[in-house]
Amino acid sequence: MIWFLLRRLLWMIGTLWAVFTVTFFLMHAVPGGPFSSERQPPIGIKRAIEARYNLDLPVWQQYLLELEKYLHGDFGLSFKMGDFSVREVIAAGLPVSATLGVLALAFALTLGLTAGIVSAVRRGGLLDFSLMSLATIGIAVPNFVVAGLLIILFVFIWPVFPAGGWGTPMQLVLPAVCLGATFAAEIARLVRTGMLDVLNQDYIRTAYAKGLMTRAVVLHHAMKGAILPVVSFLGPAVAGILTGSVVIEYVFAIPGLGYHFVQSATQRDYTVAMGLVMLYTVLLYTMNTVVDVAYTVLDPRVKLN
Amino acid sequence: MNFRGRNWFVAALLLLLIAATAWALSNKPPQAADFTFVNNTEIRSIDPALALGQPEGRVIMGLFEGLTNWDPKDLHTIPGVAERWEISPDQRTYTFHLRDNAKWSDGSPVVAGDFVWQWRHMLDPLYATEYTYQHWYLENGERYTSKQFGPGDPVEIELHQRPDGALPFARGKVLHGKLIAFIAAPAPNSSASLPPSENAPPQPSATDKKDEPIYLIEIGGHLRAFQTVVDRDLPKWSLPPWAAAAIKDALEKSSTADSKDKTDAIPPAPQIEPSKNVLLDFSEVGVKEIDDHTLQIHLKAATPYYLQLVGFYPLAPTNPRCVETYGYPGWTKPEHAVTNGPFKLDSRVVRSRLRMVKNDQYWNAANVRLNSIDVFPIESSATALNMYLNGEVDWIPLAPNTAVPELLAQKRTDFKHTPEYTTDFYRLNCTRPPLDNKLVRQALAMALDKQQIVDAVVRGGEVIARSCVPPGLPGYESAMCSEYNPQRARELLAQAGYPNGKGFRKLELIYNTDELNQNIAEVMQAQWKENLGIDVGLQNMEWNAWLSASANMEYDVCRGGWIGDYLDPNTFLDMFVTDGGNNQTGWSNKKYDQLIDDSRREGDPAKRMKILHDAEAILMDELPIVPIYYRVSRNMIRPYVHGFYPTLLDLHPLDTIWIDEAEKQQFKDHGGRG
């Protein structure tokens, strides 16, 4: 286990370096920069500004300078929101995205697990059909459409929730539901498939033969196997949810990482974009490792290698 | 899975959920502010020097105050920190008298030196910003930023070490002297040292990084030599190998130039010292502190709109003590920031909320009626509109253009829809045939039915444009280009050698990705096809890609637009001088350049406007741009908000805004929405 984690850590450092490099050169390959604007300052001033941020150097020199800064833990100031450092942007955005993410995840798990189990048990019934149709729609419909519908319903027709912003618990509800809906649908389908798979196994028949109630069989015996696909889905999903949903945060004006991510990419805010890509890499990597470890806890057939 | 494993999993999740919810709930939202508005984007900084556009302007105009202010109704100049001023007959010297009771939010007085400090800071090439050029109206302002000086000029040397007792972020120690010689470094690839050129100013070059030059400077009768080194490189700085020979060479030359007496001993070569910067002496720049309350400004040329300009928000002062104590960005934090405007910074969460509260130290605080203002930086105009309609904010400055027809149809009185000092146009690349032919450009312009574009596509009540400078400014009459005339357009195109578009190559039209831009471009494409028989390919581009394609002139036809910075035709017209940074069409006209230059010298306002009109007439005949329409503002503001007026620049000082509480209550009683 220790060796496994150590090896993973080493790999992570390599991955981070590779991601840093690719991101850096991709970012500098797209046209425009943080200081391109509809209003061009006189050329001398433009040069002075660019020189201050080393943007006048050849790209590979900029790369080495940036890499050096990163190795020293200096992520720099935001280009576009100069009053804030990348650290401050992340420190302000991560808890926001995490809160929203955890709420969305709780909603998705509750709804997804329930719907999946019910569907599997009532296989072929009307309930199964309607739940799975809903789930298919949930996966197919992009979440900004869901957001639009919910805003029309719960902001304008039946005004219970605010239209956007951050700070009060009421402002959390709509975005959490929108963000969780797609994941709930995914989880429901995964659980149903996993459950159906398990319910046909011999040991389930044995459990029934012993005279156990359906409820006990499903929750205590079948769940074990059925939940495995969900766990592997949850790893990357959690990382994605924590770093924020790009669209949802934009639509509801939530100051989370997803919002920062989109803006930094479109505005060529090199430092913030790089910081977020690195953070995302770390989170994704960590979550995948956690999933691998969770597998050994949940399924004795899997061994860490 | 064993029970312990699953329970642990569920328990951990529950715990996380509870913790997250508790955290969310513990962040009690601050009490609602008196006045709330949506700012379209997170601002770059509250530092006036770093301002970029209107979003920064809305905040900075609340936090800071310049020498003059702009009247909220029509933006004419009214006193600000300066209570009165005198202008010399040649209109080049302005003497501003600062009011005694102008104070910073920490209680200290706003003095003339604060302006000098801030303006020097903005002119310093180490801190130059997008709006630095607004100080190039000052005598020698441009020379200071661009390091244009030669032997014999007074110079100042900033050292890396700070003077004793200076604040932690103060400027380095400054020495004053006279430049004796400027020694350029040899080109990086050639080992042989170049002959030192004495008159050429150092040319910062983007591609070939060579060593910094060496300056030979006489300070108090002693000869000293300096080389500029950036902070980062200071520890590893060493004497450049080419320096010794070059200095010796330069000394020989200068001593022989100084005196014909060959017996004069060549002074010993001085040690080279590292310096942070070598600049023209700031005393040469046209801004002087006469005393604490008198500031004298000397301009390069008469600038009729200068009084208005010094009220422009990027020219507002910052507090030198505050900036030098905390540095940037430390001083911009709410706990440190010191401001001199009607409001001060109370709190700020990035991309979430900026709270301003009334500044009790402000000289006119008695007339400021708002106690607090919340600014929400919200990028999506649709979200902003939702929040406005749901009663969550009092003002949104930009309703989404897709919603405008509906808002107009509803005849909403809170939708302020007034002309703006903004023109939307298309640039034509005058360096690429066949667009280098004036007849072709005229044909293209005349073949566009702009009324159809405005009525059927834009649908926001915009007015079609036939000039570069929008109408509405008293005293100036815009010069117009021809009206829509497809018949004449065909004749012009035939005259240019393309009857019915025969032989005319396909043009590439680019615009930044946006539904409205695309619809307009498609109509233009169809009109040009129908009226002239020419083909146009459309290409949408991501914002930054479009900007750089425009700047590098990698296009045939390119969407553009310009928002006036100040209320004077010059803000539009000086854009199209030869090689202007915002010209971006390759168009060049000697007569036009001359007229723009003449207008800068003309002291008589009426004559000056006539000159500018003549310049615009050339522009509208040559047509490097095809104006399409003048923009209109899209403000939505609650009826209970008073002191808010439509203005041509769509700028709205916050200090005069007040809320009628009775009306607000009435609005709330009726549901507080809609």
Boltz contact constraints between the chains, C-beta under 6 A:
constraints:
  - contact:
      token1: [A, 31]
      token2: [B, 544]
      max_distance: 6.0
  - contact:
      token1: [A, 31]
      token2: [B, 545]
      max_distance: 6.0
  - contact:
      token1: [A, 31]
      token2: [B, 548]
      max_distance: 6.0
  - contact:
      token1: [A, 32]
      token2: [B, 544]
      max_distance: 6.0
  - contact:
      token1: [A, 32]
      token2: [B, 547]
      max_distance: 6.0
  - contact:
      token1: [A, 32]
      token2: [B, 548]
      max_distance: 6.0
  - contact:
      token1: [A, 36]
      token2: [B, 544]
      max_distance: 6.0
  - contact:
      token1: [A, 36]
      token2: [B, 547]
      max_distance: 6.0
  - contact:
      token1: [A, 36]
      token2: [B, 548]
      max_distance: 6.0
  - contact:
      token1: [A, 40]
      token2: [B, 581]
      max_distance: 6.0
  - contact:
      token1: [A, 40]
      token2: [B, 582]
      max_distance: 6.0
  - contact:
      token1: [A, 41]
      token2: [B, 130]
      max_distance: 6.0
  - contact:
      token1: [A, 42]
      token2: [B, 133]
      max_distance: 6.0
  - contact:
      token1: [A, 42]
      token2: [B, 581]
      max_distance: 6.0
  - contact:
      token1: [A, 44]
      token2: [B, 146]
      max_distance: 6.0
  - contact:
      token1: [A, 45]
      token2: [B, 128]
      max_distance: 6.0
  - contact:
      token1: [A, 45]
      token2: [B, 132]
      max_distance: 6.0
  - contact:
      token1: [A, 47]
      token2: [B, 204]
      max_distance: 6.0
  - contact:
      token1: [A, 48]
      token2: [B, 125]
      max_distance: 6.0
  - contact:
      token1: [A, 48]
      token2: [B, 128]
      max_distance: 6.0
  - contact:
      token1: [A, 56]
      token2: [B, 206]
      max_distance: 6.0
  - contact:
      token1: [A, 81]
      token2: [B, 42]
      max_distance: 6.0
  - contact:
      token1: [A, 82]
      token2: [B, 44]
      max_distance: 6.0
  - contact:
      token1: [A, 82]
      token2: [B, 45]
      max_distance: 6.0
  - contact:
      token1: [A, 83]
      token2: [B, 45]
      max_distance: 6.0
  - contact:
      token1: [A, 83]
      token2: [B, 329]
      max_distance: 6.0
  - contact:
      token1: [A, 83]
      token2: [B, 332]
      max_distance: 6.0
  - contact:
      token1: [A, 84]
      token2: [B, 350]
      max_distance: 6.0
  - contact:
      token1: [A, 89]
      token2: [B, 350]
      max_distance: 6.0
  - contact:
      token1: [A, 92]
      token2: [B, 350]
      max_distance: 6.0
  - contact:
      token1: [A, 99]
      token2: [B, 20]
      max_distance: 6.0
  - contact:
      token1: [A, 99]
      token2: [B, 23]
      max_distance: 6.0
  - contact:
      token1: [A, 99]
      token2: [B, 24]
      max_distance: 6.0
  - contact:
      token1: [A, 102]
      token2: [B, 16]
      max_distance: 6.0
  - contact:
      token1: [A, 102]
      token2: [B, 17]
      max_distance: 6.0
  - contact:
      token1: [A, 102]
      token2: [B, 20]
      max_distance: 6.0
  - contact:
      token1: [A, 106]
      token2: [B, 17]
      max_distance: 6.0
  - contact:
      token1: [A, 155]
      token2: [B, 390]
      max_distance: 6.0
  - contact:
      token1: [A, 162]
      token2: [B, 392]
      max_distance: 6.0
  - contact:
      token1: [A, 163]
      token2: [B, 386]
      max_distance: 6.0
  - contact:
      token1: [A, 163]
      token2: [B, 387]
      max_distance: 6.0
  - contact:
      token1: [A, 163]
      token2: [B, 390]
      max_distance: 6.0
  - contact:
      token1: [A, 164]
      token2: [B, 383]
      max_distance: 6.0
  - contact:
      token1: [A, 164]
      token2: [B, 387]
      max_distance: 6.0
  - contact:
      token1: [A, 166]
      token2: [B, 352]
      max_distance: 6.0
  - contact:
      token1: [A, 167]
      token2: [B, 29]
      max_distance: 6.0
  - contact:
      token1: [A, 168]
      token2: [B, 29]
      max_distance: 6.0
  - contact:
      token1: [A, 169]
      token2: [B, 25]
      max_distance: 6.0
  - contact:
      token1: [A, 172]
      token2: [B, 24]
      max_distance: 6.0
  - contact:
      token1: [A, 224]
      token2: [B, 1]
      max_distance: 6.0
  - contact:
      token1: [A, 250]
      token2: [B, 380]
      max_distance: 6.0
  - contact:
      token1: [A, 253]
      token2: [B, 378]
      max_distance: 6.0
  - contact:
      token1: [A, 253]
      token2: [B, 383]
      max_distance: 6.0
  - contact:
      token1: [A, 255]
      token2: [B, 351]
      max_distance: 6.0
  - contact:
      token1: [A, 255]
      token2: [B, 352]
      max_distance: 6.0
  - contact:
      token1: [A, 268]
      token2: [B, 544]
      max_distance: 6.0
  - contact:
      token1: [A, 297]
      token2: [B, 5]
      max_distance: 6.0
  - contact:
      token1: [A, 298]
      token2: [B, 1]
      max_distance: 6.0
